Amino acid sequence: MQAGEEILQRIITNVIDPGLRVIFTLGLFLFIWGIVEFLWGVKNGEASQKGKDHMVYGLLGMLIMVSVYGIIALIVNSFGLDVASTDVSRVQNSLPASPF
């Protein structure tokens, strides 16, 4: 059972969490781009439906990613997994690298 939990921890830590962050960031950029498009259309005297659509899609994308992150946290907490801990028992006498 311990091996399965460790594999699940590694998948969540190394695959799912970075993927969620990237997709959330893309949603944020899409939202900001929608604001820019909308304001550019207002500047030119026309309402930009494309900008509004991008803002809505960006918000929906961010909402979905926050929901997925919450579902994963619910699963992790339900099964009592500890994904925040890092196994450093095999590391001996390690020091951070010197910048010089």
Protein Blocks (a to p, Z undefined) as FASTA:
>chain_A
ZZmmmmmmmmmmmmmmmmmmmmmmmmmmmmmmmmmmmmmmmmnopacfklmmmmmmmmmm
mmmmmmmmmmmmmmmmmnopafkbccfklpghiacddfZZ
